[in-house]
Amino acid sequence: MNAMEIEYSGGVAAAGGTTETDIDLSSRGRDNHQQAAMYLVWEDLSVVLPNFGNGHSRRLLDGLTGFAEPGRIMAIMGPSGSGKSTLLDSLAGRLSGNVVMTGNVLLNGKRKRLDYGVAAYVTQEDLLLGTLSVRETITYSALLRLPTTLSKQEMDEIVEATIMEMGLRDCADGLVGNWHIRSISGGEKKRLSIALEILTRPRLLFLDEPTSGLDSASAFFVIQTLRNIALDGRTVISSIHQPSSEVFALFDDLFLLSGGLTAYFGPATMAVEFFDKAGFPCPSRRNPSDHFLRCINSGFDQVTNNLMGSRRIHDSDPLMNIPIAKINATLVDKYRTSEFATRAKARIREISSIEGLIVESRRGSQAKWWKQLSVLTCRSFKNMSRDVGYYWVRIGIYVTLSICVGSIFFDVGTNFTAILARGACGGFVAGFMTFMSIGGFPSFLEEMKVFYKERLNGYYGVGVYVMSNLLSSFPFLALMSIATATIVYYMVKFRPEFPSYLYFCLDLLSCIATVESAMMIVASLVPNFLMGVTIGAGYLAIMMMTSGFFRSLPDLPKPLWRYPISYINYGAWGLQGAYKNDMIGLEFDSFISDGTKLKGEFILKSMLGVPLSHSKWWDLAAIVCLLVSFRLIFFAVLKLKERASPYVRTFYTKRTLKHLNKRPSFRKAASFPSKRQQPLHPLSAQEGLNSPLHY
């Protein structure tokens, strides 16, 4: 029986090879029922980076066909820029929004969305919270995803076993690290990222260069662990850059890419034979993976020719006498007509005919939502408390500015000049003090990156994240507001009554919380820090201009600025409430000596343009309504990006293909046309194979 025809027999063959580190799901209590195996098939898969100008569009992938089976681990190999990460992103449905995909990608014979928990994906970038230790990171991930019915002891055993599997025991209590915390090494971060995804033993696992940054020994043990996971009935697909011979021997299947084309696909053990028959045999003492990459990496042909022409290098290797581009083209042509391509298409037909395959619809997490909310709130609070730049720096600046404001307006009094002084002080606190919430943008964006990664891998839902973010940040916002309000209030000596002081604290707290919510909305819409700060600063500037401090509310132009901007402006409601809280019931000296006292109500109406038709508590209620509305908008934005992105990609793909097909240079025959009797559709039209737009 050919190696390509070997089928997984339900994990029986793997049972005898289980080691101490090969922890089975049943022994951990994660699965109590038999789950369906996952067969992944892709046919005539192409990815194009369109160029709408005068240049040519770039084909990142061109007519790829292949499959991945449970019980086997596949390596995607190729030189840098050959399309390894693009192929993985295409299969996992996580391509960026500026490319166009065509072809068929089927999971167990059906088009199925692979994100949000169906498949796990370990990306090249290690997106981790730097303030947590390795053990804490894995523990929180386990609590978020494993069944709530597991006891604490069982949960701890799973975490410790995972730490041992990835060789993280020595750094288990070390912090992951960020800009101000000394971190674990890059290789340890990579192993931690893998540990988080193998924790639940996903049925389908993608890994993008999991051995990058690892030494040869660590790389071997990591791939060995992944192989054990595959032998447990899972489907594992991994891109890998340049494995050692020992690591290469652990892979069952090999997909060799060169310039977006298939140079070889089949059993890894048969690749040497294919190259031998193609006329490029692998020397006996050379690492097979090194030989394969040398045969298909044509990026240095010109450099090699120049060096050989100047006689600076002398090599008896026959490959040096043949342009790599020619070898590459020969391999691609040989594979198209080889028995391996024929077997691949035959095996795809066999997989399509397998009956009884089901596509699981379960999400990535098995924990209850209330459990996820409590765990995520606890984790976020710990991250915020340990990250100096998240809130502590801002709290320090708030306290410093409060002392400055208090000393400038110290014991402001009730003379005529105090009227403007009180207004200026209230305007600074309600407007400029809240402006500093923009300083949290770096931390907001880092947290959003972690959220997007965890959301795509099915850790938790959008609603849980939005609620946990609000709950975990509230203590810091309260501390910031109370400290600021207390210093300013008693240094300026606004009013001696405690209810007035309490209102001042609540007014500032609600304003800051509303601004934080608005900044989270901006952070969810922008791709980087610079754009976030620019848009956030512009938004806050508009809010300050229409708050009633620079120009009274009745004098604002009625279209747009008065209606509706001032009514959805937290600053306008906050400033009105602060003015009422301070001036109602007070009397101020007249501009003329021995003149009639000026009542606070008169000043509010005639000088500051503050309406007295409603209580200050209604102003506070309006800010709270804005706070709730902004949080709901934040939730809606995140959900809309999930739901709308498939339709956006469908529209973009159709329009782009229509445009590109008008170009003669683009209309060419597929390099490896599929002979399946089913129509090909844009991936964006297939259910769930549309990646969310990247941010």
C-alpha positions as CSV (number, residue, x, y, z in Angstrom):
1,M,0.0,0.0,0.0
2,N,1.3,3.4,-1.0
3,A,2.1,5.9,1.7
4,M,-0.4,8.3,0.2
5,E,-3.2,5.8,0.5
6,I,-2.7,5.1,4.2
7,E,-5.8,6.0,6.2
8,Y,-6.0,6.8,9.8
9,S,-7.8,4.0,11.6
10,G,-9.3,5.9,14.5
11,G,-6.2,6.4,16.5
12,V,-5.5,2.7,17.3
13,A,-2.1,2.7,15.8
14,A,-1.1,5.8,17.8
15,A,-2.2,4.3,21.1
16,G,0.8,2.0,21.4
17,G,3.3,4.9,20.8
18,T,2.0,7.1,23.6
19,T,4.7,8.6,25.8
20,E,4.5,10.2,29.2
21,T,4.3,13.6,27.6
22,D,1.6,12.6,25.2
23,I,-1.4,13.5,27.3
24,D,-4.7,12.1,25.9
25,L,-7.8,14.2,26.1
26,S,-9.8,11.4,27.7
27,S,-7.3,11.3,30.6
28,R,-7.7,15.0,31.1
29,G,-11.5,14.9,31.1
30,R,-11.8,17.2,28.2
31,D,-13.8,15.0,25.8
32,N,-16.2,12.3,26.8
33,H,-17.4,11.4,23.3
34,Q,-15.8,10.4,20.0
35,Q,-15.3,13.5,17.8
36,A,-15.3,13.5,14.0
37,A,-12.0,13.6,12.2
38,M,-11.2,16.6,10.0
39,Y,-10.1,16.2,6.4
40,L,-9.1,19.4,4.8
41,V,-9.0,19.6,1.0
42,W,-8.0,22.6,-1.3
43,E,-8.3,22.6,-5.1
44,D,-7.0,25.0,-7.6
45,L,-6.3,27.5,-4.9
46,S,-5.0,30.9,-6.1
47,V,-4.3,34.1,-4.3
48,V,-3.7,37.4,-6.1
49,L,-2.4,40.7,-4.8
50,P,-4.2,43.1,-7.3
51,N,-2.5,46.1,-8.7
52,F,-5.1,48.6,-10.0
53,G,-2.4,50.9,-11.5
54,N,-0.2,50.3,-14.5
55,G,1.8,47.5,-12.9
56,H,1.1,43.8,-13.0
57,S,-0.9,42.0,-10.3
58,R,1.1,39.5,-8.3
59,R,0.1,35.9,-8.0
60,L,1.0,34.8,-4.5
61,L,-0.4,31.3,-5.0
62,D,-1.2,29.8,-8.3
63,G,-3.4,26.7,-8.7
64,L,-2.5,24.7,-5.6
65,T,-4.2,21.4,-4.9
66,G,-3.7,19.3,-1.8
67,F,-5.2,17.7,1.3
68,A,-4.5,17.1,4.9
69,E,-5.7,14.1,6.9
70,P,-6.2,13.3,10.6
71,G,-3.4,11.3,12.2
72,R,-0.7,13.0,10.0
73,I,1.4,16.1,10.3
74,M,2.1,18.1,7.2
75,A,5.1,20.4,6.5
76,I,4.7,23.4,4.2
77,M,8.2,24.3,3.0
78,G,9.7,26.8,0.6
79,P,12.2,29.7,0.5
80,S,11.2,33.1,1.9
81,G,8.4,34.7,-0.1
82,S,7.3,31.4,-1.7
83,G,3.8,31.6,-0.2
84,K,4.0,29.4,2.9
85,S,2.2,31.9,5.3
86,T,-0.2,32.9,2.5
87,L,-1.2,29.2,2.0
88,L,-1.8,28.8,5.7
89,D,-3.8,32.0,5.9
90,S,-5.9,30.9,2.9
91,L,-6.7,27.5,4.4
92,A,-7.5,29.0,7.8
93,G,-9.6,31.9,6.4
94,R,-7.4,34.6,7.7
95,L,-6.0,36.4,4.7
96,S,-5.7,40.1,4.8
97,G,-8.4,42.1,3.1
98,N,-6.4,43.4,0.2
99,V,-5.9,40.1,-1.7
100,V,-8.3,38.0,-3.8
101,M,-8.7,34.2,-3.3
102,T,-10.2,31.7,-5.8
103,G,-10.6,28.0,-5.6
104,N,-12.2,25.4,-3.3
105,V,-11.4,24.8,0.3
106,L,-13.5,22.0,1.9
107,L,-13.6,20.7,5.4
108,N,-15.0,17.1,5.5
109,G,-16.4,17.8,2.1
110,K,-18.2,21.0,3.0
111,R,-17.4,24.7,2.9
112,K,-17.0,25.7,6.5
113,R,-15.9,28.7,8.5
114,L,-12.6,27.8,10.2
115,D,-12.2,30.7,12.5
116,Y,-13.8,31.4,15.9
117,G,-12.9,28.0,17.4
118,V,-13.3,25.5,14.6
119,A,-9.5,25.5,14.1
120,A,-6.6,26.7,16.1
121,Y,-3.9,28.9,14.6
122,V,-0.4,29.7,16.0
123,T,0.8,32.8,14.1
124,Q,4.4,33.9,13.6
125,E,3.8,36.9,15.9
126,D,3.6,36.0,19.6
127,L,0.6,38.0,20.8
128,L,0.8,37.7,24.6
129,L,0.1,39.8,27.7
130,G,3.6,40.7,28.9
131,T,2.5,41.3,32.5
132,L,1.6,37.7,33.1
133,S,3.9,34.8,33.9
134,V,4.0,31.7,31.7
135,R,2.0,29.7,34.2
136,E,-0.6,32.4,34.6
137,T,-0.9,32.7,30.9
138,I,-1.6,29.0,30.4
139,T,-3.8,28.9,33.5
140,Y,-6.1,31.7,32.3
141,S,-6.3,30.2,28.9
142,A,-7.3,26.8,30.4
143,L,-10.0,28.5,32.6
144,L,-11.4,30.4,29.7
145,R,-11.7,27.3,27.4
146,L,-11.8,24.0,29.4
147,P,-15.1,22.7,30.8
148,T,-16.4,24.4,33.9
149,T,-17.0,21.0,35.4
150,L,-13.3,20.3,35.9
151,S,-12.0,20.6,39.4
152,K,-9.2,22.9,40.3
153,Q,-6.9,20.0,40.8
154,E,-7.7,18.6,37.3
155,M,-7.2,22.0,35.8
156,D,-3.8,22.4,37.5
157,E,-2.7,19.0,36.3
158,I,-3.6,20.0,32.7
159,V,-1.6,23.2,33.0
160,E,1.4,21.5,34.5
161,A,1.4,18.8,31.8
162,T,1.2,21.4,29.1
163,I,4.1,23.3,30.6
164,M,6.1,20.1,30.7
165,E,5.2,19.2,27.1
166,M,6.6,22.5,25.8
167,G,9.7,22.5,28.0
168,L,8.6,25.6,29.9
169,R,9.2,24.4,33.4
170,D,12.3,26.4,34.0
171,C,10.6,29.7,33.0
172,A,7.1,28.9,34.3
173,D,7.1,31.6,36.9
174,G,8.9,34.2,34.7
175,L,6.9,37.1,33.3
176,V,6.3,37.1,29.5
177,G,7.7,40.7,29.4
178,N,6.9,44.0,27.8
179,W,8.5,47.4,27.3
180,H,9.3,47.8,31.0
181,I,9.4,44.2,32.3
182,R,12.3,41.8,31.6
183,S,11.0,39.0,29.5
184,I,11.5,35.4,28.7
185,S,13.4,34.6,25.5
186,G,11.9,34.6,22.0
187,G,12.1,30.8,21.8
188,E,10.2,30.5,25.1
189,K,7.5,32.9,23.8
190,K,7.1,30.8,20.7
191,R,6.7,27.6,22.8
192,L,4.2,29.4,25.0
193,S,2.2,30.4,22.0
194,I,2.1,26.8,20.9
195,A,1.2,25.6,24.4
196,L,-1.8,27.9,24.5
197,E,-3.3,26.3,21.3
198,I,-2.4,22.6,22.1
199,L,-4.0,23.0,25.5
200,T,-7.4,21.8,24.3
201,R,-6.1,19.4,21.7
202,P,-7.9,21.0,18.7
203,R,-9.1,18.8,15.9
204,L,-7.5,21.0,13.3
205,L,-4.3,22.9,14.1
206,F,-2.3,25.4,11.9
207,L,1.1,26.6,12.8
208,D,3.1,29.3,11.0
209,E,6.9,28.5,11.4
210,P,6.6,27.2,15.0
211,T,10.4,26.5,15.2
212,S,11.5,30.0,14.4
213,G,13.8,31.3,17.1
214,L,14.3,27.8,18.6
215,D,17.5,25.8,18.9
216,S,17.7,22.5,17.1
217,A,16.9,20.5,20.3
218,S,13.9,22.6,21.2
219,A,12.7,22.5,17.6
220,F,12.9,18.7,17.6
221,F,10.9,18.3,20.8
222,V,8.3,20.9,19.7
223,I,7.7,19.1,16.4
224,Q,7.7,15.7,18.3
225,T,4.9,17.0,20.5
226,L,2.9,18.2,17.5
227,R,3.4,14.8,15.9
228,N,2.1,13.1,19.0
229,I,-1.0,15.4,18.8
230,A,-1.5,14.4,15.2
231,L,-1.2,10.7,16.1
232,D,-4.1,11.2,18.5
233,G,-6.4,11.8,15.5
234,R,-5.8,15.5,14.9
235,T,-5.0,17.2,11.7
236,V,-1.8,19.3,11.9
237,I,-0.5,21.6,9.2
238,S,2.7,23.6,9.8
239,S,4.9,25.8,7.7
240,I,8.5,25.4,8.5
241,H,11.5,27.3,7.2
242,Q,14.6,25.1,7.3
243,P,14.3,22.0,9.5
244,S,17.1,19.8,10.6
245,S,17.2,16.3,9.2
246,E,15.8,15.0,12.5
247,V,12.9,17.4,12.5
248,F,12.2,16.8,8.8
249,A,11.9,13.0,9.6
250,L,9.0,13.7,12.0
251,F,6.7,15.0,9.2
252,D,4.4,12.7,7.4
253,D,3.6,14.8,4.4
254,L,5.4,17.6,2.6
255,F,4.0,20.5,0.5
256,L,6.9,22.2,-1.2
257,L,6.3,25.7,-2.6
258,S,8.3,27.8,-5.0
259,G,7.0,31.2,-6.1
260,G,3.4,30.2,-5.3
261,L,3.6,27.0,-7.4
262,T,3.7,23.4,-6.2
263,A,7.1,21.9,-6.6
264,Y,6.2,18.7,-4.7
265,F,3.3,17.3,-2.7
266,G,3.3,13.9,-1.2
267,P,4.8,11.8,1.6
268,A,7.8,13.4,3.1
269,T,9.8,10.2,2.8
270,M,9.2,10.0,-1.0
271,A,10.4,13.5,-1.7
272,V,14.0,12.4,-2.1
273,E,12.9,9.8,-4.7
274,F,10.9,12.5,-6.6
275,F,14.0,14.8,-6.8
276,D,16.1,11.8,-7.9
277,K,13.8,11.0,-10.7
278,A,13.6,14.6,-11.7
279,G,17.4,14.6,-12.2
280,F,18.4,16.4,-9.0
281,P,19.4,13.7,-6.5
282,C,20.1,14.5,-2.9
283,P,23.7,13.9,-1.9
284,S,24.0,11.1,0.7
285,R,25.4,13.4,3.5
286,R,23.1,16.4,2.9
287,N,20.0,17.3,4.9
288,P,17.1,16.6,2.5
289,S,15.3,19.8,3.4
290,D,18.5,21.8,2.7
291,H,18.7,20.1,-0.7
292,F,15.1,20.8,-1.6
293,L,15.4,24.5,-0.7
294,R,18.6,24.9,-2.6
295,C,16.9,23.5,-5.7
296,I,14.0,25.9,-5.6
297,N,15.5,29.2,-4.2
298,S,16.2,31.1,-7.4
299,G,16.7,34.5,-5.6
300,F,20.5,34.3,-5.7
301,D,21.1,33.1,-9.3
302,Q,22.6,36.5,-10.3
303,V,24.8,36.6,-7.2
304,T,26.1,33.1,-7.8
305,N,26.9,33.8,-11.5
306,N,28.8,36.9,-10.6
307,L,30.9,35.1,-7.9
308,M,31.6,32.2,-10.2
309,G,32.5,34.5,-13.0
310,S,35.0,36.3,-10.8
311,R,36.3,32.8,-9.5
312,R,35.6,33.8,-5.9
313,I,33.8,30.5,-5.3
314,H,34.6,27.0,-6.4
315,D,32.1,24.3,-5.9
316,S,32.0,20.8,-7.4
317,D,28.3,20.6,-6.7
318,P,26.6,20.1,-10.1
319,L,23.7,22.4,-9.0
320,M,26.1,25.3,-9.2
321,N,26.3,24.9,-13.0
322,I,22.6,25.0,-13.6
323,P,20.5,28.2,-12.9
324,I,18.2,27.5,-10.0
325,A,15.3,29.1,-11.9
326,K,15.7,26.4,-14.5
327,I,15.8,23.7,-11.8
328,N,12.7,25.2,-10.2
329,A,10.7,25.3,-13.5
330,T,11.8,21.7,-14.2
331,L,10.5,20.5,-10.8
332,V,7.2,22.3,-11.2
333,D,6.6,20.7,-14.6
334,K,7.8,17.3,-13.4
335,Y,5.3,17.4,-10.5
336,R,2.4,18.3,-12.7
337,T,2.8,15.1,-14.7
338,S,4.0,12.9,-11.9
339,E,2.3,10.0,-10.1
340,F,2.2,12.1,-7.0
341,A,-0.1,14.7,-8.5
342,T,-2.3,11.9,-9.9
343,R,-2.4,10.2,-6.4
344,A,-3.2,13.5,-4.8
345,K,-6.3,14.0,-7.0
346,A,-7.3,10.4,-6.6
347,R,-7.1,10.7,-2.8
348,I,-9.1,13.9,-2.9
349,R,-11.9,12.0,-4.7
350,E,-11.7,9.3,-2.0
351,I,-12.0,11.8,0.8
352,S,-15.0,13.4,-0.9
353,S,-16.7,10.0,-1.1
354,I,-16.2,9.1,2.6
355,E,-19.6,8.9,4.2
356,G,-20.4,9.8,7.8
357,L,-18.0,12.7,8.1
358,I,-19.5,15.6,10.1
359,V,-18.4,19.1,10.6
360,E,-18.5,20.0,14.3
361,S,-20.3,23.3,15.1
362,R,-19.0,23.6,18.6
363,R,-17.1,26.6,19.6
364,G,-13.5,26.7,20.8
365,S,-14.4,27.2,24.4
366,Q,-16.4,24.8,26.6
367,A,-16.6,27.1,29.6
368,K,-19.8,28.9,30.7
369,W,-20.0,32.6,29.9
370,W,-20.2,33.6,33.5
371,K,-17.0,31.7,34.1
372,Q,-15.3,33.4,31.2
373,L,-16.5,36.8,32.4
374,S,-15.0,36.3,35.9
375,V,-11.7,34.9,34.6
376,L,-11.3,37.5,31.9
377,T,-12.1,40.3,34.3
378,C,-9.5,39.0,36.8
379,R,-6.9,38.6,34.0
380,S,-7.5,42.1,32.7
381,F,-7.4,43.6,36.2
382,K,-4.1,41.9,36.8
383,N,-2.7,43.1,33.5
384,M,-3.8,46.7,34.1
385,S,-2.4,46.7,37.7
386,R,1.0,45.4,36.6
387,D,1.4,47.5,33.4
388,V,2.7,50.8,34.6
389,G,1.8,52.5,31.3
390,Y,-1.9,51.4,31.4
391,Y,-3.2,53.5,34.3
392,W,-0.5,54.1,36.9
393,V,1.3,56.7,34.8
394,R,-1.9,58.5,34.0
395,I,-3.0,58.4,37.7
396,G,0.3,60.1,38.6
397,I,-0.1,62.7,36.0
398,Y,-3.7,63.3,37.1
399,V,-2.7,63.8,40.7
400,T,0.1,66.2,39.6
401,L,-2.2,68.3,37.4
402,S,-4.8,68.3,40.2
403,I,-2.3,69.8,42.6
404,C,-1.4,72.4,39.9
405,V,-5.0,73.3,39.3
406,G,-5.8,73.4,43.0
407,S,-2.8,75.8,43.6
408,I,-3.8,78.0,40.7
409,F,-7.4,78.3,41.8
410,F,-6.7,78.0,45.5
411,D,-9.6,79.3,47.7
412,V,-11.2,80.9,44.7
413,G,-13.9,82.7,46.8
414,T,-17.1,84.4,45.7
415,N,-16.0,87.8,44.4
416,F,-16.8,88.9,40.9
417,T,-13.6,87.6,39.3
418,A,-14.3,84.2,40.9
419,I,-17.1,83.7,38.5
420,L,-14.9,83.3,35.5
421,A,-12.3,81.5,37.7
422,R,-14.8,78.9,38.8
423,G,-16.0,78.4,35.2
424,A,-12.4,78.0,33.9
425,C,-11.6,75.5,36.7
426,G,-14.7,73.5,35.9
427,G,-14.0,73.6,32.2
428,F,-10.4,72.4,32.7
429,V,-11.4,69.5,34.9
430,A,-14.3,68.4,32.7
431,G,-12.5,69.0,29.4
432,F,-8.7,68.9,29.5
433,M,-8.4,66.4,32.3
434,T,-10.5,63.9,30.4
435,F,-8.4,64.5,27.3
436,M,-5.5,62.6,28.9
437,S,-7.4,59.3,28.4
438,I,-5.8,59.3,24.9
439,G,-2.6,58.4,26.7
440,G,-3.9,54.8,27.1
441,F,-3.9,54.1,23.4
442,P,-0.8,52.0,23.3
443,S,-2.1,49.7,25.9
444,F,-5.6,49.7,24.3
445,L,-4.1,48.6,21.0
446,E,-2.0,45.8,22.5
447,E,-5.0,44.5,24.3
448,M,-7.1,44.6,21.1
449,K,-4.4,42.5,19.3
450,V,-4.6,39.8,22.0
451,F,-8.4,40.0,21.8
452,Y,-8.5,39.5,18.0
453,K,-6.1,36.5,18.3
454,E,-8.1,34.9,21.1
455,R,-11.4,35.6,19.5
456,L,-10.4,34.0,16.2
457,N,-9.3,30.9,18.1
458,G,-12.6,30.8,20.0
459,Y,-11.5,31.6,23.5
460,Y,-14.6,33.7,24.3
461,G,-17.3,36.0,22.8
462,V,-17.4,39.7,22.1
463,G,-19.9,40.4,24.8
464,V,-17.8,38.8,27.5
465,Y,-14.8,40.9,26.4
466,V,-16.6,44.2,26.4
467,M,-18.1,43.6,29.9
468,S,-14.9,42.4,31.4
469,N,-13.0,45.4,30.0
470,L,-15.4,47.7,31.7
471,L,-15.4,45.9,35.0
472,S,-11.7,45.5,35.2
473,S,-11.0,49.2,34.4
474,F,-13.6,50.6,36.7
475,P,-11.5,50.5,39.9
476,F,-8.7,52.4,38.2
477,L,-11.0,55.0,36.7
478,A,-12.6,55.4,40.2
479,L,-9.2,55.9,41.8
480,M,-8.2,58.4,39.1
481,S,-11.5,60.3,39.4
482,I,-11.7,60.4,43.2
483,A,-8.1,61.4,43.7
484,T,-8.4,64.2,41.1
485,A,-11.8,65.4,42.4
486,T,-10.7,65.4,46.1
487,I,-7.5,67.4,45.5
488,V,-9.2,70.0,43.2
489,Y,-12.4,70.3,45.2
490,Y,-10.9,71.0,48.6
491,M,-8.0,73.1,47.4
492,V,-10.3,75.3,45.3
493,K,-13.0,75.1,48.1
494,F,-16.0,74.9,45.8
495,R,-18.8,73.9,48.3
496,P,-18.5,72.6,51.8
497,E,-21.4,70.1,51.5
498,F,-20.6,66.5,51.1
499,P,-23.3,65.8,48.4
500,S,-21.7,68.5,46.2
501,Y,-18.4,66.8,46.6
502,L,-19.9,63.4,45.8
503,Y,-21.5,64.8,42.7
504,F,-18.2,66.3,41.6
505,C,-16.6,62.8,41.9
506,L,-19.4,61.1,40.1
507,D,-19.4,63.7,37.3
508,L,-15.7,63.3,36.7
509,L,-15.8,59.5,36.9
510,S,-18.7,59.3,34.4
511,C,-16.9,61.7,32.0
512,I,-13.6,59.8,32.1
513,A,-15.4,56.4,31.7
514,T,-17.2,57.7,28.7
515,V,-14.0,59.0,27.1
516,E,-12.4,55.6,27.8
517,S,-15.3,53.9,26.0
518,A,-15.0,56.2,23.0
519,M,-11.3,55.5,22.8
520,M,-11.9,51.8,22.8
521,I,-14.2,52.3,19.8
522,V,-11.5,54.2,18.0
523,A,-8.9,51.4,19.0
524,S,-11.2,48.8,17.4
525,L,-11.3,50.7,14.1
526,V,-7.7,51.8,13.5
527,P,-4.8,49.6,12.6
528,N,-2.0,51.4,14.5
529,F,-1.2,53.7,17.3
530,L,-0.5,56.8,15.1
531,M,-3.9,56.7,13.5
532,G,-5.6,56.0,16.8
533,V,-4.0,59.0,18.5
534,T,-4.8,61.3,15.5
535,I,-8.5,60.3,15.3
536,G,-8.9,60.2,19.1
537,A,-7.4,63.7,19.5
538,G,-9.6,65.0,16.7
539,Y,-12.7,63.6,18.4
540,L,-11.8,65.0,21.8
541,A,-11.1,68.4,20.3
542,I,-14.6,68.5,18.8
543,M,-16.1,67.5,22.1
544,M,-14.2,70.3,23.9
545,M,-15.2,73.0,21.4
546,T,-18.9,72.1,21.7
547,S,-19.0,71.5,25.5
548,G,-20.1,75.1,26.3
549,F,-16.8,76.3,27.7
550,F,-15.3,78.2,24.7
551,R,-18.8,79.3,23.5
552,S,-22.1,78.9,25.4
553,L,-24.4,76.3,24.2
554,P,-27.2,78.6,23.1
555,D,-24.8,80.5,20.9
556,L,-23.5,77.4,19.0
557,P,-24.7,77.2,15.4
558,K,-27.9,75.3,15.4
559,P,-27.2,73.0,12.5
560,L,-24.8,70.2,13.4
561,W,-23.0,71.8,16.4
562,R,-25.9,72.5,18.6
563,Y,-28.1,69.8,17.2
564,P,-27.0,67.0,17.5
565,I,-23.3,67.3,18.4
566,S,-23.8,69.1,21.8
567,Y,-26.5,66.6,22.8
568,I,-24.2,63.6,22.3
569,N,-21.2,65.4,23.9
570,Y,-20.3,64.1,27.3
571,G,-18.4,67.3,28.0
572,A,-21.5,69.5,27.5
573,W,-23.5,67.5,30.0
574,G,-20.6,67.2,32.4
575,L,-19.8,70.9,32.4
576,Q,-23.5,71.9,32.8
577,G,-23.7,69.5,35.8
578,A,-20.5,70.8,37.3
579,Y,-21.6,74.5,36.9
580,K,-25.0,73.7,38.6
581,N,-23.4,71.7,41.3
582,D,-21.1,74.7,42.2
583,M,-23.1,77.8,41.6
584,I,-26.7,77.1,42.4
585,G,-27.4,78.7,45.8
586,L,-24.2,80.8,45.9
587,E,-24.1,84.6,45.7
588,F,-21.2,86.5,44.1
589,D,-20.1,90.1,44.5
590,S,-21.2,92.6,42.0
591,F,-18.8,94.2,39.5
592,I,-19.6,97.5,41.3
593,S,-18.6,97.9,44.9
594,D,-21.6,97.8,47.3
595,G,-23.7,96.6,44.4
596,T,-26.4,94.0,44.5
597,K,-25.2,90.4,45.0
598,L,-25.3,88.2,41.9
599,K,-27.1,84.9,42.4
600,G,-25.6,81.8,41.0
601,E,-28.8,81.0,39.0
602,F,-28.6,84.3,37.2
603,I,-25.0,83.8,36.3
604,L,-25.7,80.3,35.0
605,K,-28.5,81.5,32.7
606,S,-27.2,84.9,31.6
607,M,-23.4,84.5,31.5
608,L,-22.8,80.8,31.0
609,G,-25.8,79.9,29.0
610,V,-26.7,76.9,31.2
611,P,-30.4,76.0,31.2
612,L,-32.0,75.4,34.6
613,S,-35.0,73.5,33.2
614,H,-33.6,70.2,34.6
615,S,-31.6,69.1,37.6
616,K,-27.9,68.4,37.7
617,W,-28.7,64.7,38.3
618,W,-30.3,64.6,34.8
619,D,-27.1,65.9,33.4
620,L,-25.3,63.0,35.2
621,A,-27.9,60.6,33.9
622,A,-27.2,61.8,30.3
623,I,-23.5,61.0,30.7
624,V,-24.3,57.6,32.0
625,C,-26.5,57.0,29.0
626,L,-23.7,58.0,26.7
627,L,-21.4,55.7,28.6
628,V,-23.8,52.7,28.1
629,S,-24.3,53.7,24.5
630,F,-20.6,53.9,23.7
631,R,-20.1,50.4,25.2
632,L,-23.0,49.1,23.1
633,I,-21.4,50.7,20.0
634,F,-18.1,49.1,20.9
635,F,-19.8,45.8,21.0
636,A,-21.7,46.4,17.8
637,V,-18.5,47.5,16.0
638,L,-16.7,44.3,16.9
639,K,-19.7,42.1,16.0
640,L,-20.3,44.0,12.8
641,K,-16.6,43.5,11.7
642,E,-17.1,39.7,12.2
643,R,-20.5,39.5,10.5
644,A,-20.0,42.0,7.7
645,S,-16.4,41.0,6.6
646,P,-17.6,38.0,4.5
647,Y,-19.9,40.2,2.6
648,V,-17.3,42.9,2.2
649,R,-14.8,40.3,0.9
650,T,-17.4,38.9,-1.5
651,F,-18.1,42.3,-3.0
652,Y,-14.3,43.1,-3.1
653,T,-13.4,39.8,-4.7
654,K,-16.1,40.0,-7.4
655,R,-15.2,43.6,-8.3
656,T,-11.5,42.9,-8.3
657,L,-11.8,39.7,-10.5
658,K,-14.0,41.6,-12.9
659,H,-11.4,44.3,-13.2
660,L,-8.5,41.9,-13.5
661,N,-10.1,39.7,-16.1
662,K,-10.1,42.6,-18.5
663,R,-6.3,42.5,-18.5
664,P,-4.8,40.1,-21.1
665,S,-1.8,39.5,-18.8
666,F,-4.0,38.2,-16.1
667,R,-6.2,35.9,-18.3
668,K,-4.0,32.8,-18.5
669,A,-4.6,29.2,-18.2
670,A,-4.5,27.8,-14.7
671,S,-1.1,26.1,-14.0
672,F,-2.8,23.1,-12.5
673,P,-6.4,23.0,-13.4
674,S,-8.8,20.8,-11.4
675,K,-10.7,18.1,-13.1
676,R,-13.3,17.8,-10.5
677,Q,-16.8,18.1,-11.9
678,Q,-17.8,21.0,-9.7
679,P,-17.7,24.7,-10.3
680,L,-15.0,26.8,-8.7
681,H,-16.1,29.8,-6.6
682,P,-14.2,32.7,-5.0
683,L,-13.3,31.8,-1.5
684,S,-15.0,34.9,-0.4
685,A,-18.3,33.3,-1.5
686,Q,-17.8,30.2,0.5
687,E,-19.2,30.0,4.0
688,G,-16.7,31.1,6.5
689,L,-13.6,31.0,4.3
690,N,-13.5,34.8,4.4
691,S,-11.0,36.2,6.8
692,P,-12.1,39.1,9.0
693,L,-10.6,42.3,7.8
694,H,-7.2,43.0,9.5
695,Y,-6.9,45.9,11.7
